[in-house]
Amino acid sequence: MKHIIAPSILSADFANLQRDIEMINNSEADWFHIDVMDGVFVPNISFGFPVMKAVNKYAKKPLDVHLMIVNPDQYIEEFAKNGAAIITVHYEACTHLHRTIQLIKSHGCKASVALNPHTPVILLKDILADLDMVLIMSVNPGFGGQQFIEQSFNKITELRNMANEIHPDLIIEVDGGVSISNIDALITAGATAFVAGNAIFAAADQTQMIADMKNRPEVSYQI
Ligand SMILES: O=C(CO)[C@@H](O)[C@H](O)COP(=O)(O)O
């Protein structure tokens, strides 16, 4: 099976957002990755509903919305109304994670949980069967263009082993420092979806970079 490529619009040119959305529409990318940051959960503010609406107006692929915010329950309905297909909340931001997951699903979205680099995957064991996806943060969230944290490989493998027992078709998404140099090893470790910001938007030929990240002749995943 082919893995999923989700360009992160955080690294797009916001003065030419429609152009960058069309580039993704016309590429081999699978999803749009949308990073929402509130300046509280992470030390950065990205954007909220106005940008989400603008992306939803032109995007022809599913919107993969990553909420790096506190109190995500308060905003889930609004993100769903604005076109979110997948909503990821942070384990570290949710006191009643089971309730939050049910809320996401009740709005017709796929439910996903993100883990910061310091959070062990075992903490998701009792909720894994309810999830469509787990997002492994391979940098500390808040900024694009950071260096990949190598320990993430072990987390991906550990999560894939746990998922094989409980939920074999779980999507494991990796976010942060993903590039053409580490994507093969990440697929081999058990990841099936890849967020890439800098690797795509800083490339001389963005469409070609997406195609290169999508078509990896040496690796494919089995679930
Ligand atoms: O969530 C985040 C950052 O918090 C990511 O989605 C970044 O936007 C990925 O950017 P690169 O590391 O690929 O440049």
The ligand as an ORCA input file, in Angstrom:
! r2SCAN-3c Opt
* xyz 0 1
  O       3.131     20.752     13.660
  C       4.138     21.170     13.166
  C       5.025     22.059     13.946
  O       4.492     22.194     15.212
  C       4.508     20.700     11.833
  O       3.384     20.338     11.046
  C       5.446     21.501     11.024
  O       4.773     22.432     10.224
  C       6.244     20.583     10.168
  O       7.176     21.323      9.510
  P       8.542     20.691      9.018
  O       9.281     20.195     10.224
  O       8.182     19.589      8.065
  O       9.216     21.851      8.347
*
